[in-house]
Amino acid sequence: NYKQWYQRRVREEESKTVEFKAHDRLGLTQMTKKELDDRLFQPSSRTLCAFLNINRSCNLYLGVKDDGTVVGHHLLRDQMGHFKQSLDLLLSQKFSPSVDKYRYSVNFIEVESSNTHSTFNTTI
């Protein structure tokens, strides 16, 4: 059972095949108007598209700041299922050509904090 500690850094660094996103927005429709107007961050779908185009094994870490600090996302089991369904829908219906499920996986990694409040980090 792999666990990460809140506010610690992951061992990898960002590169052409590794990307960190502190937010959990997959697409533009999940972003607020202010986030879009202020260009605070790009949706993860753009990173996924870039990863698919280089045709190499890549990792997208959600719940990790650009400097590698783990912040996680508090998700209930139902929310984890919903996130996975949203990703499946995005990759099968919004990408052309669609992405077969065998080309990606989602792992939820428990994150522990000093106050024992659990949250989850997602690796795609």
N, C-alpha and C positions, 0 to 999 in steps of 0.2 A: 504494500500500500504506500504509494509515493505521496508525500506531502511537501508543500512549500510553506515557508514562513512569511507572513505578512511583513512588508517593508524591507525584506531582504532582496538581493538582486539575483536574477537568474544567471546561470553560468555562461550562456551564449551571448553574443553581441549581434546587433542588427547587421544584416548583409543583404546580398541579392536573394538569398534563400531563407532569411529569418526576418520577421517583422513583428514589432510590439505595438499593440493598440491598448490604451487604457480604457477605452469605451467598448461597448458591445453592439454598435450599430452595424448591421450587415449591409443595408442599402439606404439610398437617399430618402425613401419613404419613411424610414424610422428616425429621421433627423428632424429637429425643430426648425422653424423658419429662421430663428436667430442663429442657430448653428450653421445653417446653410449660408446665410447672409454674411456672417462673421468669418466663414471658412475656418472654423475652429479646428476641424479635423475632417479627414476624408473617410467615407464609409469603407468598411472592410472588403466590400465587393470589388473595389478597384485593385486592392492588393491581391485578392484571389485571382482575378483576371490576369494580372501580371505574372503571378506564380504559374498559372496554367500555360502561359505562353512561353515560358523558358523551359518547360518540359523536364524539370528536375524535381527531386524531392525537396519540399519547402515546408516551413513551419510558420504559422501565424499564431501568435500568443495574444489572446484577449485578456485584459486585466493586468497588463504589464505596461508601465510607463516607458517612454522612449529611452530613458537611461537604464532600463532593466529592472527597476524597482517593482516588486509584486504588490499590486493593490487588490486584485481579485474582483469578483462580482458575487453578490449574495444571490444565489439561485436555489429555489426549491426544486425537488425532483420533477414536478410538472413543468416548471420553467425550463429545465434542462431538455426535456422532451420537446417542448415548444421551440426552443432554439435549434435543436437538431432538425425538426420538421421545416422550420423557416429556411435553414441552410439548404436542405434537400430541395425545397421548392425553388429557391433562388438559382441553384446550379442546374436544375433540370428544366426550368421554364424561362428563365431570364437570360441565360447564356446561350449563345449560338456559335457552334453546335453545343448541345446540352452536354453536361459532364456526368459520366457514369459514376455510380456510387462506389465502385471499387477503386476509383482514383483519389479518394480522400477519406479521412476519418476524423472523428471528433473525440477528444479525450477531456474529461472533466477532472481536474486535479484539485484535491482539497487543499485549502490554504488555512493555516492556523495563525491566530493572532495571540498576543499576550493575554487577552481577556477571554480566550477560548471561543470566540465568536467565529464560526466557520463561514467561509465563502468559497467560491470556486473560480478557478482559472481555466480557460478553455484553449486547447491547442488544436488547430485545424491543419 
